[in-house]
Amino acid sequence: LDKLNKVHELKEFPDQHYADVTVDAGLRIFQLSDYLTEKGYAIQNLGSISEQSVAGIISTGTHGASPYHGLVSSQYVNLTIVNGKGEVVFLDSEHNPETFRAAMLSLGKIGIIVRATLRVIPSFNIKSTEEVIHFETLLNKWDTIWTSSEFIRVWWYPYTRKCVLWRGVKTSDAVRPPRKSWWGTTLGRLFFDSLLWISCK
């Protein structure tokens, strides 16, 4: 479906502070994000990668990094699928609602998703912090950690019993370029890749 990648319509609802964007289901999330940025909108909650297609990101149950937002599929307003009989079927909460809900996490079993409408919100910036915590701290304080910010991510490194806790909040601050790091240079990346190669051998 890679060539099924057009944006068809952006319908704005200024009074409600959102818009509905209808796109082909093969469109990649990073392409959709680029389009939405130009229009002043954003997808409200996403996973860590943006290479998935509009259909793929919901078919596999991708979630974001927030206790305050649902799965990415909860932002979808409707779908158009081609079912096993070759029929083109429109799905939303009023037309075929049970099939619509099933298609939100179907792994392709309901049919091939060919078009989708997503609800998007005005664009925003995120200010983030990172800290290293012990795995035991994560377990003991999970209930308060999980709700301590609108966006939360945790990377766990079992061999060290430590985690990186990332928190993000929406902000009106201007975007600042990331801090420069030696690891981001060509030499630093080559050194890092060499260490990975040595550790695997």
C-alpha positions as CSV (number, residue, x, y, z in Angstrom):
1,L,0.0,0.0,0.0
2,D,3.0,2.3,-0.1
3,K,1.7,4.2,-3.2
4,L,-1.7,4.7,-1.5
5,N,-0.3,7.8,0.3
6,K,-2.4,10.9,-0.5
7,V,-4.1,13.4,1.8
8,H,-7.7,13.9,0.7
9,E,-9.2,16.4,3.1
10,L,-8.5,18.5,6.2
11,K,-11.8,19.5,7.8
12,E,-11.3,22.1,10.5
13,F,-13.5,22.6,13.5
14,P,-12.1,25.8,15.1
15,D,-14.8,26.1,17.8
16,Q,-13.9,22.6,19.1
17,H,-10.1,23.1,18.6
18,Y,-9.6,20.1,16.4
19,A,-9.6,19.0,12.8
20,D,-10.4,15.7,10.9
21,V,-7.9,14.7,8.3
22,T,-8.8,12.0,5.7
23,V,-5.8,10.2,4.1
24,D,-4.9,7.0,2.2
25,A,-4.0,4.2,4.6
26,G,-0.5,3.7,3.1
27,L,0.6,7.2,4.1
28,R,3.5,7.0,6.6
29,I,3.1,8.7,9.9
30,F,6.1,10.9,9.4
31,Q,4.6,12.1,6.1
32,L,1.3,12.8,7.8
33,S,3.1,14.7,10.6
34,D,4.9,16.9,8.1
35,Y,1.7,17.7,6.3
36,L,-0.1,18.5,9.6
37,T,2.8,20.7,10.8
38,E,2.4,22.9,7.8
39,K,-1.3,23.3,8.6
40,G,-0.7,24.0,12.3
41,Y,-1.9,20.6,13.6
42,A,-0.5,17.5,15.2
43,I,-1.4,13.9,16.1
44,Q,-2.1,14.1,19.9
45,N,-0.2,10.9,21.0
46,L,2.2,8.6,19.1
47,G,4.6,5.8,19.7
48,S,8.4,6.2,19.4
49,I,8.7,5.6,15.7
50,S,6.9,7.2,12.8
51,E,7.8,4.8,9.9
52,Q,4.5,2.9,10.2
53,S,1.6,3.5,7.9
54,V,-1.7,5.0,8.9
55,A,-3.2,1.6,8.7
56,G,-0.3,-0.3,10.3
57,I,0.0,1.9,13.4
58,I,-3.5,0.9,14.5
59,S,-3.6,-2.7,13.2
60,T,-0.9,-3.6,15.7
61,G,-2.3,-1.8,18.7
62,T,0.4,0.9,18.8
63,H,0.2,3.0,22.0
64,G,1.7,6.4,22.8
65,A,3.5,7.5,25.9
66,S,0.7,8.8,28.1
67,P,-1.6,7.7,30.8
68,Y,-4.0,10.5,29.6
69,H,-4.5,9.3,26.1
70,G,-5.6,5.9,24.7
71,L,-4.2,3.8,21.9
72,V,-3.4,5.6,18.7
73,S,-6.5,4.0,17.3
74,S,-8.7,6.0,19.7
75,Q,-7.9,9.1,17.5
76,Y,-9.5,7.5,14.4
77,V,-12.9,8.7,13.3
78,N,-13.6,6.3,10.5
79,L,-12.1,3.7,8.2
80,T,-12.7,2.4,4.7
81,I,-11.7,-1.2,4.2
82,V,-11.8,-3.8,1.4
83,N,-13.2,-7.0,3.0
84,G,-12.5,-10.6,2.1
85,K,-15.3,-10.5,-0.5
86,G,-13.7,-7.6,-2.3
87,E,-16.4,-5.1,-1.1
88,V,-15.5,-1.6,-0.2
89,V,-16.9,-1.0,3.3
90,F,-17.2,2.3,5.3
91,L,-16.8,1.9,9.0
92,D,-17.4,4.4,11.9
93,S,-19.2,4.5,15.2
94,E,-22.6,4.7,13.4
95,H,-22.0,2.5,10.3
96,N,-20.9,-1.0,11.3
97,P,-19.7,0.0,14.8
98,E,-18.7,-3.5,15.9
99,T,-16.7,-4.1,12.8
100,F,-15.2,-0.6,13.2
101,R,-14.0,-1.4,16.7
102,A,-12.6,-4.7,15.6
103,A,-10.7,-3.2,12.7
104,M,-8.9,-0.9,15.2
105,L,-6.8,-3.8,16.3
106,S,-7.3,-6.4,13.6
107,L,-3.8,-7.4,12.3
108,G,-5.5,-7.3,8.9
109,K,-8.0,-10.0,9.7
110,I,-11.1,-7.7,9.1
111,G,-9.9,-6.5,5.7
112,I,-7.4,-4.2,4.1
113,I,-7.6,-0.7,5.4
114,V,-7.4,1.7,2.4
115,R,-8.5,5.1,3.9
116,A,-8.8,6.6,7.3
117,T,-9.9,9.8,9.0
118,L,-8.0,10.9,12.1
119,R,-8.9,13.6,14.6
120,V,-5.9,15.9,15.1
121,I,-5.3,18.9,17.5
122,P,-3.5,22.2,17.2
123,S,0.3,21.7,17.1
124,F,2.2,21.8,20.3
125,N,5.8,21.6,21.6
126,I,6.9,19.2,24.3
127,K,9.5,20.0,27.0
128,S,11.1,16.9,28.4
129,T,13.4,15.7,31.2
130,E,15.3,12.5,31.6
131,E,16.6,10.8,34.8
132,V,18.1,7.5,35.7
133,I,16.3,5.5,38.4
134,H,16.6,2.1,39.9
135,F,14.2,-0.6,38.7
136,E,13.0,-1.2,42.2
137,T,12.1,2.5,42.4
138,L,10.1,2.1,39.2
139,L,8.2,-0.8,40.7
140,N,7.6,0.8,44.1
141,K,6.5,4.1,42.8
142,W,4.9,3.1,39.5
143,D,1.4,4.4,40.4
144,T,2.8,8.0,41.0
145,I,5.4,7.9,38.3
146,W,2.9,6.8,35.6
147,T,0.7,9.8,36.3
148,S,3.4,12.4,37.1
149,S,3.3,13.9,33.6
150,E,1.2,13.9,30.4
151,F,3.8,11.9,28.5
152,I,5.9,9.2,30.1
153,R,8.4,6.7,28.7
154,V,10.7,4.3,30.5
155,W,13.6,2.4,29.1
156,W,14.6,-0.6,31.2
157,Y,18.1,-2.0,31.1
158,P,17.8,-5.4,32.9
159,Y,21.5,-6.1,33.1
160,T,22.1,-2.9,35.2
161,R,18.8,-2.9,37.2
162,K,18.4,0.7,36.1
163,C,15.9,2.6,33.9
164,V,15.8,5.9,32.1
165,L,12.7,7.8,32.9
166,W,11.5,10.3,30.4
167,R,8.8,12.8,31.2
168,G,7.2,15.3,28.7
169,V,4.8,18.2,29.1
170,K,3.2,20.5,26.5
171,T,4.8,23.9,26.5
172,S,4.6,27.2,24.7
173,D,8.4,27.6,24.8
174,A,10.2,27.9,21.5
175,V,11.9,24.8,20.2
176,R,15.6,24.6,21.1
177,P,18.1,22.5,19.1
178,P,19.4,19.4,21.0
179,R,22.6,19.6,22.8
180,K,25.6,18.6,20.8
181,S,27.2,15.3,21.7
182,W,30.4,13.6,20.6
183,W,28.4,10.4,20.1
184,G,26.4,12.2,17.4
185,T,29.4,12.9,15.3
186,T,30.6,10.5,12.5
187,L,33.6,9.4,14.6
188,G,31.4,8.9,17.7
189,R,28.8,6.9,15.8
190,L,31.6,4.7,14.2
191,F,33.1,4.1,17.6
192,F,29.7,3.2,19.1
193,D,29.0,0.8,16.2
194,S,32.4,-0.7,16.7
195,L,31.7,-1.4,20.4
196,L,28.4,-3.0,19.4
197,W,30.2,-5.2,16.9
198,I,32.9,-6.2,19.4
199,S,30.3,-7.0,22.1
200,C,28.4,-9.3,19.6
201,K,31.5,-11.1,18.5
